[in-house]
Each structure stands twice: as C-alpha cells, then as structure tokens.
Amino acid sequence: MDPLPDKLETEAYNNTKRDHSAIRIQNVDFAYRLQGGVRFGVLKNTTFSVPYGQIVGLVGRNASGKSTLLSVLRGFLVPQSGILTIGSKIIFKSGKRLDSPDISLITQRADAGLAPTMTVFENYVLASKTRHQCLTWAYSKRTKDQCAILLKKAGMGLENKMEEQTRFLSGGQQQALSVLLSIDNTDSVLLLDEPTASLDAFSGSRILDLAITAMLSKSGSVILVSHRLHDIIERCQRIVVLNRGELVADLDNSSFNYSEKELEGLME
C-alpha cells in the first residue's frame, strides 16, 4: 500500500488537472523589435486554451507565427501583452515573466537538447528530474534498468546503445531519444515543432505515435506543428489555424476529419 502522503499528493495533482486547462493563452501580442525601434508584429491578440489530454495540431503558412507561438509557450519569448497560464501557474502577464513553464519542446533538429559526446545513458542521467547529493545513484543497476525500460519504448534498439555516444546514432534514433527524455520529464505539455521534417515516413510516424501515446497515458497534452498535413489530420483531435499571427480557425477534428485541401484553403 502506498504511503498516505503520496496518495494525498496524487489526488491533489489530479484535482489540479481537473480544475485547470493545460494551457490558457489570453490576448497575447508579440512583436520582434527591428532596427530603428520598429516593431514587427507576429502574434496578434491570440487567445485559446488546451485541455489536459488533448492533441492539438497547429497549422499555417510560413511566417504565420507558429514557431513564435511555441517559443512563447515554452518560455523562450516574453509577449508584450496578454496572459499565459500553464496549469495553475501564470507564466507571463502584462509583459512580465512570473514563472517558468513545465513544458518540453522537440524541434526538427534531431540532436537538439542532447549532449553529442555523452553516451545515451549519460544523457538520460543528465535529463533526469531526480536530484541527489551524490552521483552513485546514477550508475546503480536500478537506474540503468529504468533507462533500458524507457528506451525500449521506441522500438529502435536504443536499449542496446546505452554506452554509445549520441552523435553516432541515426537521425531517427536521436529524435526518438529526445522525445523519450522529454516525455519522461514532463507531465503536462509536449510541444512538437516539425519533429519529423528530417526523417523518413516510417521513422516519423513511429516517433509521433511514441510521443502522443506516452503523453496521453499521463493525461498530458500535445501541440503538433507539421507541414505534413496528413499527420495533423490523422492524429489530432483539434486543429488550430494561424494566418499572419491571427487565429483564423479552431476546428474539431474528432467528429469530422478535414481534408488536406480544406486545411490549405483555410491557410490562404
């Protein structure tokens, strides 16, 4: 039987998930400052929310504001106005940072976030949220077993490459490792920014399914940006369309599957 404090903490965490959206973004404006003090507006009065357990596709033409929006959600960029709330935490308000978001971001760079000259296992240790006063735990059999169990989820043989430097992994293996480490260390939101752009169709599908299945198992949410519209249509319950920094459509894809042609029309 679990100790009472752990049970109470779990119930409190589940109550928090029920009472709050995973993401709530309200009236957010963001502009890049150009030379001469001129501002180039990218996000304009952006407002939407994402419930826990929802898979959302974010689509739009180049320069529509997709990557900027993900950077705001991840906390890399501070909007000039509006409010961003992740779970119960207000991250930004009125142009000021108040907290750090518990969010992971995977980009199309397979090696992003990995230490290339460190082994797969060392990257696992480095990424772990576990904090100890000494490193003996890192090389214990239990820790290595936990790492192997995680790596097996990818189905790419990563559990047999734990002592190999990540720079020698294939692009698909590196991307899978990035996804595994991210989902292992976040319970709320995973952002995927063109994660399959540099991969073949088979590896790309495997990685998307891996990320989505893992996040849904913990009632987490996923926002997927991809130019491969069939991936958005097949996997996302909801599709948000950005056009020149404005949210022009918010589609329920769970009851009606939109076609690629229909989505392209909305992005014009």
CORURPE-V781795 format. One line per field, one symbol per residue. ss: DSSP state (H for helix, E for strand, - for the rest). burial: 1 if it has 9 or more other ideal C-beta (glycine too) atoms within 8 Angstrom, else 0. Layout:
BEGIN
ss: ???
burial: ???
END
This chain:
BEGIN
ss: ---HHHHHHHHHHHHHHHH---EEEEEEEEEEE-HHH-EEEEEEEEEEEE----EEEEE------HHHHHHHHH------EEEEEE--EEEEE--EE-----EEEE------------EHHHHHHHH--------HHHH-HHHHHHHHHHHH-----HHH----EHHH--HHHHHHHHHHHHHH----EEEEE-------HHHHHHHHHHHHHHHHH---EEEEE---HHHHHHH--EEEEEE--EEEEEEE-------HHHHHHH--
burial: 0000001000000001100111111111111000000000111101100101011111110001110111111110001001111110111110000000111111010110010001111111101000000000100000110011011111000110110101001011111111111110110111111111001000111111111101110001111111001011101101111110111000101000010000110110
END
